[in-house]
Amino acid sequence: MAESMIGLKRSHRCTEVTTANIGREVTVMGWVQKSRNKGGIIFVDLRDRSGILQIIFEESDCGPENFAKAEKLRSEFVIAVTGRVEARSGAVNENLATGAIEVRAQSMRVLAESETPPFPIEENSKTKEELRLKYRFLDLRRPDIQRNLITRSRVATLTRAFLAEEGFLEIETPTLIKSTPEGARDYLVPSRVHPGSFYALPQSPQLFKQLLMCSGYDRYFQLARCYRDEDLRADRQPEFTQIDMELSFVDVDDVLEVNERLLKKLFKEICDFDVQLPIQRMTWQEAMDRFGSDKPDLRFGMELKNVSDVVKDCEFVVFKGALENGGTVRGINAQGQGHMPRKKIDALVEYAKGFGAKGLAYVAIAEDGTFKSSFAKFMKEDEMNALIAAMGGQPGDLLLFAADRNKVVYDVLGNLRLELARQLDLLKKDDFKFLWVTEFPLLEYSEEEDRYVAMHHPFTMPMDEDLQYIDTDPGRVRAKAYDIVLNGVELGGGSVRIHQADIQSKMFEVLGFSPERAQEQFGFLLSAFKYGVPPHAGLAYGLDRVVMLMVGSDSIRDVIAFPKVKDASCLMTEAPAPVDGKQLEELGIEIAAEEAVVES
């Protein structure tokens, strides 16, 4: 039977009780982690969000009534205990913050009983994620998840304090907005008052923060909720939080400088890690050429080497064909892996095929300098020696090559170097390697839409010296865009925005927007741009991703209180769910019945 808290007041959280409190009376409250009855003495591990504290019940101290209640305690009962702090009678538990003390109970109340939970509430749970997310309210009691969410709260608080000191104003922007066609799919919200019309949930506060710059607010930030109806991955959710900011009268260097200091502060305070400033910068093209990725992981080498010139005269049909079709031949050197069994090399070939490779060519160099190769018979001896030399191949190395269009080669080798790093245990989670990737292409060609689309968004400023190519060679134009990358994960990105009406009109034209369509979609922004727009730029981080890397997790679900699963559903609340017919009627919405598929 649950008891009342009348007359009780918690004096300490569990780990706030220290050796300094020995001899004093404390009142602690929390959940029973476990209870051990040793006959005449009962040991209870009490848990709250701060950690665990050992409570001792002996009838001579707490009386027969409290001892009888203590005998019935089970996992996850909620209790309040008043008692005296003592030095631990047994051996000190070095694994607990409170391992040198215990509380000898004088009285106890059971505030709530608990059924047996469907899985143990413990760190590094081996329980299947589906079950844990169904009972997320229990999963959130796990100490490691609680530490993650406490870290997230600290990051948010530190960010707010830092940006406020830097003169940023925290301003909220709407979450019921107009749908825009660029980017990922919008989540739509039907309007009851305007039948047949819909709001969209924001994918980012982009247009509104630019309007705030037009309105003279100079430096804005927001911890903004954003929504994207896209396929999920480990670092994606349909709803997520951005640390969003925009600054006026700035260029690229100004934005990067203030954000470097923010990152330095956060990682020092949270991880006790010193970020070396300035953070390294690398152009998009250099990142692709060296790492096959626009978010390169710098914790290890294995960089791509372009060997097209070395093999341009060889007779190996795979290399030859790729070069004749305008592609390249590139390779990576897995140093010290020349002994890799053929079976594992074949597995790497299959892995590469998943990223568009037709195959992989390889050279395995033995310790005595001899080598095995999948293509040596098609190469002259001097060609082979020149290729190995170009790759820096030494006895014991494994050289892997891809030959195809650049996009495929980058994708294959970029992912292959990461897979090898995983296999060779080269990815240390507490080794933080930051990088700014700059000068992204302004546009990329969409085969699907048969037109150029914005790589970031239609408001990104082209590099001044590339504006001359916007009509004749749009793919050559670079953007004043930048991403902050950490350990192969894009933490955030941003750009200098277009603030001149003629450049914005030209951008819409290149993207295939008629003036009418541009006015229809972005009229309110274009209207604001007629009334004096300051040069402005911004950046947004994925808060969930930042915290995920700080705590060493592989999934943002571990740092979000109530995450969705892969199909964007919530296993706990069973959202999304059908709604009452009356609600649909009010909105003027009718659900079309799915046509039954008739098998022939």
Beta strands, then each sheet from edge to edge (+ up, - down):
strand 1: 25-37
strand 2: 41-48
strand 3: 51-58
strand 4: 78-87
strand 5: 101-112
strand 6: 169-170
strand 7: 188-190
strand 8: 198-200
strand 9: 219-227
strand 10: 239-248
strand 11: 281-283
strand 12: 305-306
strand 13: 328-334
strand 14: 361-365
strand 15: 371-373
strand 16: 398-404
strand 17: 434-438
strand 18: 443-446
strand 19: 451-454
strand 20: 481-486
strand 21: 489-496
strand 22: 536-542
sheet 1: 1+ 2- 3+ 5+ 4- 1+
sheet 2: 6+ 9+ 10- 22+ 21- 20+ 17- 11-
sheet 3: 7+ 8-
sheet 4: 12+ 13- 16+ 14- 15+
sheet 5: 18+ 19-
end
